Amino acid sequence: MPRSGRTAELAARPLLAGEAAAPALVLEAPLSLWGGLDPHTGRVSDHHHPQVGATVTGQILVMPAGRGSSSSSSVLAEAVRLGTAPLAILLAEPDEILVLGALVAEELYGRTCPILVLPRAPGGAIATGDLVDVSAAGTVTVAAGTARAGDPAP
């Protein structure tokens, strides 16, 4: 992963193309948005998740995968509507349920939450706080950052 001011470029596969730039919030475990994300606050609300209390709002959310429940699509669409959704979602595995929620939000509210699948990178290419820029073509540029993305509020 990029450190000491270095940058890296990753060629991701867009499932829903779009552009976004923000600090990364990297989740250690998959998250079901249904019961796991409060769409009103943008906070991870699953008490069993290692990053419960982290805020996805205004972040580039990076996680291994979604964790089921077809209702996660409606939670993502509602978070997009309320302005509490992540600016983009980067996954290690494709997730059709999240793509559906992002497509519905784009159609109903005219707001895009890009979703991309990252290439496999040894040791992980993105850390929480890294600055991430997502292009519509699927290029993900990562710059080592000092932001404390997604930290729970005191």
Buried (B, 14 or more C-beta within 10 A) or exposed (E): BBEEEEEBEBEBEBBBBBEBEBBBBBBEEBBBBBBBBBBEBBBBBBEEBEBEEBBBBBBBBBBBBBBBBEBBBBBBBBBBBBEBBBBBBBBBEBBEBBBBBBBBBBEEBEBBBBBBBBEEEEEEBBBBBBBBBBBEEBBBBBEBBEBEBBBEEE
